[in-house]
Each structure stands twice: as structure tokens, then as C-alpha cells.
């Protein structure tokens, strides 16, 4: 029996753009026009651009949406990298905006890791962004310099594990296995959405198995410490209005076990000159999957 699959309301097209010696895959919904501010939507860790389909379908208006697969995710290759550096995402986004919106501002939406990228980019290139929506891009726990020796050692140890094949991504016998994995990670994800998303989140191999479209090198810890003082200085330069959206089920408690709290995140946001906090009920960290209609309405109201 074939599982019921989510029915797309707004179709996308794929484009491949040369960005920093990589062939970047970008999903486009809608058409550009003089009356539309481009809506750029960037995904999170171990996710893909197609993940925004449910939100795009829920929009009440036809937007010109630009959503890239970050390097090493989806259909964008890693370029042979065996680890990834956060500043590269900032530069990739900068090149992407040069390509699609060289002479105009954009509305920028980022989820999780993509939200962190969006917040930093907005403070570095504030003139490029009209409105910013940060979907649970909380940042990381603060660090101290004394952690540096251990962090570098951990990074090198994990690099060795990668090259020894110990960090390879699991293969699934069928695409339905990928869908079940998605629903296990997010119990709110319905079967029809999981079946659709699995075919974009993974790809079929020659032998019929399916592999996640995320480079195993993304599992490696960053060699650099998260320097909160630098982040706060960047936040101070975010000049556009910011909407920081949180799900009702806090993921910070689950991830950090008290090492980094929602209260600490709210304290950091005080550095942003113009920010408001929005809440999505009955949702977890993947709020764009859990409550796409509520999120779409919140985004449209904010960027209107």
C-alpha cells in the first residue's frame, strides 16, 4: 500500500547558481516583480530548502521566495570539505543576494542554524535586509578561552573519525524508512508531510537504498569557540525590525540541559535595537513543519 503523500499547492523550480566555486542549489517559488520584495528563506542544520514548502503553501499571497540548500546539504555539494566553518555561510548568503537581489533589500527568514546565520548577517550587512524573521536561531552557550585547547583536540579527533568512516550517514532500505525517521525525530510531523519531505531530505542510491542529503562532515564540532561578546557587538548593529519566533515546546532545555536557557537567550536579544518575540503554540523546534499556517500568517503580517 502506497502511503498518502502531501499535495503541494505552490510548485517550486530548481536553479543552480555558481557561488564561491560551488554549484549552489536554490529553490524558487513565484516570480520576481517590481512590487515584490524577495523573501529569502534559509534552513537549519541537517535540513533542506524544500522544508519550507508547507509554509510557502500556507501563505495568503504569492511571494517571490528564494531558498538555498546550504553547502553540503540537499543538492548543493560540499566541494570536498571535511568540515564546515560558520563564516562560510555568511559569505555564501552574501553572494546569493548579489545574484538574486543586487540592488534591493530582501526580507530574510532563517530557521535554527539558518536563524543564527541570518542574525549575524543582518548585523554585518544591515543595509541588505528590510525585515528579519529568526525562527528559533538561539545561538550557542557562551564559552571561555580556557575551553580552546580541548575544543581543538576534539575537532581533530572527530576529523580522524570522519576519515576512518566512523561518522558516515546511515542508509535506509526504503524511503518510508526516511519518513519514519523524520516522524520519530518530530512526533508532530504527519505521515503525508513526512512521505513528501523524505523524498527531498534524502536521495535514492543505485542499489535502491536511500541516503540523507547532508554531508557527514556537518557532525564535526567547530574548532572555534562561540564568542558571545563578538555576537553581541554584531547584534547591536542589526538596524532593521526583527521578529524572533519561538515554539511552545522549548528545545533549549532538551539540547543544553541547563547550560543555556531561554532566559539567557532573551537577555542576549536586548542587544538588538528593534526586536519583538512571537510565539507559535503546539509546536516544537521544527515549527515550520508543525504549524505552517500559523507561522505563515505571522511572517506575512510582520513583513507587510
Residue pairs with C-beta under 8 A, 6 or more apart in sequence:
3 176
3 179
3 191
3 192
3 195
4 191
4 192
4 195
5 192
5 195
5 196
6 53
6 54
6 190
6 192
6 193
6 195
6 196
6 197
7 192
8 53
8 57
8 196
9 57
10 29
10 30
10 53
10 56
10 57
10 59
10 62
11 29
12 27
12 28
12 29
12 50
12 53
12 56
13 27
13 28
14 25
14 26
14 27
14 28
14 75
15 25
15 26
15 27
15 28
16 23
16 24
16 25
16 26
16 75
17 23
17 24
17 26
17 68
17 96
17 99
18 24
19 92
19 95
19 96
19 99
20 88
20 91
20 92
20 95
21 79
22 71
22 76
22 77
22 79
22 92
23 76
23 77
24 68
24 69
24 71
24 76
24 92
24 96
25 49
25 68
25 69
25 74
25 75
25 76
26 49
26 66
26 67
26 68
26 69
26 96
26 100
27 49
27 50
27 52
27 65
27 66
27 67
27 68
27 69
28 64
28 65
28 66
28 67
29 56
29 63
29 64
29 65
29 67
30 36
30 62
30 63
30 64
30 65
31 64
32 38
32 64
33 64
36 63
36 64
37 64
37 104
37 105
37 106
37 107
37 130
37 303
38 64
38 65
38 66
38 100
38 101
38 104
38 106
38 107
39 63
39 64
39 65
39 66
39 106
39 107
39 109
39 303
40 65
40 66
40 67
40 93
40 96
40 97
40 100
40 101
40 106
40 107
40 108
40 109
41 49
41 52
41 55
41 65
41 66
41 67
41 109
41 110
41 111
41 114
42 67
42 68
42 70
42 93
42 108
42 109
42 110
42 111
42 114
42 117
42 118
43 49
43 51
43 52
43 67
43 69
43 70
43 73
43 111
43 112
43 113
43 114
44 110
44 111
44 112
44 113
44 114
44 115
44 137
45 112
45 113
45 218
46 73
46 212
46 214
46 218
47 73
47 111
47 112
47 114
47 201
48 69
48 73
48 74
48 200
48 201
48 213
49 67
49 68
49 69
49 74
50 67
50 74
50 197
50 200
50 201
51 111
51 197
51 200
51 201
51 288
51 289
52 65
52 67
52 288
53 196
53 197
53 200
54 193
54 288
54 289
54 292
55 288
55 292
55 295
55 296
55 299
56 63
56 65
56 296
57 292
58 292
58 293
58 295
58 296
58 297
59 296
59 299
59 300
60 296
60 297
60 300
61 300
66 96
66 100
66 106
68 76
68 92
68 96
69 75
69 76
69 213
70 76
70 89
70 92
70 114
71 77
71 78
71 79
71 81
71 84
71 88
71 89
71 92
72 78
72 81
72 84
72 214
72 215
72 217
72 218
73 213
73 214
73 215
73 218
74 200
74 213
75 213
78 84
78 215
78 217
81 215
81 217
82 159
82 162
82 163
82 217
82 220
83 155
83 159
83 162
83 217
83 220
83 222
83 223
84 215
84 217
84 218
84 220
85 222
85 224
86 116
86 117
86 222
86 224
89 113
89 117
90 117
90 120
90 121
90 124
93 117
93 118
93 121
94 121
94 125
94 128
97 106
97 128
100 106
101 128
105 127
105 128
105 129
105 130
106 128
106 129
106 130
107 129
107 130
107 131
107 132
107 133
107 303
108 118
108 121
108 122
108 129
108 131
108 132
108 133
109 118
109 132
109 133
109 135
109 299
110 116
110 117
110 118
110 119
110 132
110 133
110 134
110 135
110 137
111 135
111 136
111 137
111 288
112 135
112 136
112 137
112 285
113 137
114 135
114 137
115 134
115 135
115 136
115 137
115 138
116 137
116 138
116 139
117 137
118 132
118 133
118 134
118 137
119 132
119 134
119 137
119 139
119 234
119 235
119 238
119 242
120 231
120 234
121 128
121 129
122 129
122 132
122 238
122 240
122 242
123 233
123 234
123 235
123 236
123 237
123 238
124 234
124 237
126 237
126 238
126 239
126 240
129 240
130 240
130 303
131 240
131 241
131 242
131 243
131 302
131 303
132 238
132 240
132 241
132 242
132 243
133 242
133 243
133 245
133 299
133 302
133 303
134 242
134 243
134 244
134 245
135 245
135 287
135 288
135 295
136 245
136 246
136 247
136 251
136 285
136 287
138 251
138 252
138 260
138 262
138 265
139 226
139 228
139 231
139 265
139 268
140 226
140 260
141 226
141 256
141 259
141 260
142 226
142 228
142 260
143 151
143 225
143 226
143 227
143 228
144 225
145 225
147 225
148 225
151 221
151 222
151 223
151 224
151 225
152 223
154 221
155 220
155 221
155 222
155 223
158 167
158 219
158 220
158 221
159 220
161 167
162 216
162 217
162 219
162 220
167 216
167 217
167 219
167 220
168 216
169 211
169 212
169 214
169 216
170 212
171 205
171 209
171 210
171 211
172 178
172 181
172 202
172 209
172 210
172 211
173 208
173 209
173 210
174 208
174 210
175 195
175 198
175 199
175 202
175 204
175 210
176 195
176 198
177 210
178 198
178 201
178 202
178 210
178 212
179 191
179 194
179 195
179 197
179 198
180 194
182 189
182 194
182 197
182 198
182 201
183 189
183 191
183 194
186 284
186 285
186 286
186 289
186 290
188 282
188 283
188 284
188 286
188 289
188 290
189 197
189 286
189 289
189 290
193 289
197 289
198 210
200 213
201 212
201 213
202 210
202 211
202 212
202 213
203 210
203 211
203 213
204 210
205 211
228 268
231 268
232 268
232 271
235 268
235 269
235 271
235 272
236 271
236 272
236 273
238 272
238 273
238 274
238 275
239 273
239 274
240 274
241 274
241 275
241 276
241 302
242 272
242 274
242 275
242 276
243 275
243 276
243 277
243 278
243 298
243 299
243 302
244 269
244 275
244 276
244 277
244 278
245 277
245 278
245 279
245 280
245 287
245 295
245 298
246 262
246 277
246 278
246 279
246 280
247 279
247 280
247 283
247 284
247 285
247 287
247 290
248 279
248 280
248 281
248 282
248 283
249 283
249 284
249 285
250 262
251 284
251 285
252 260
252 261
252 262
252 265
253 261
253 262
266 277
269 275
269 277
278 298
278 302
280 287
280 290
280 291
280 294
280 295
280 298
281 291
281 294
282 290
282 291
283 290
283 291
283 294
284 290
287 295
288 295
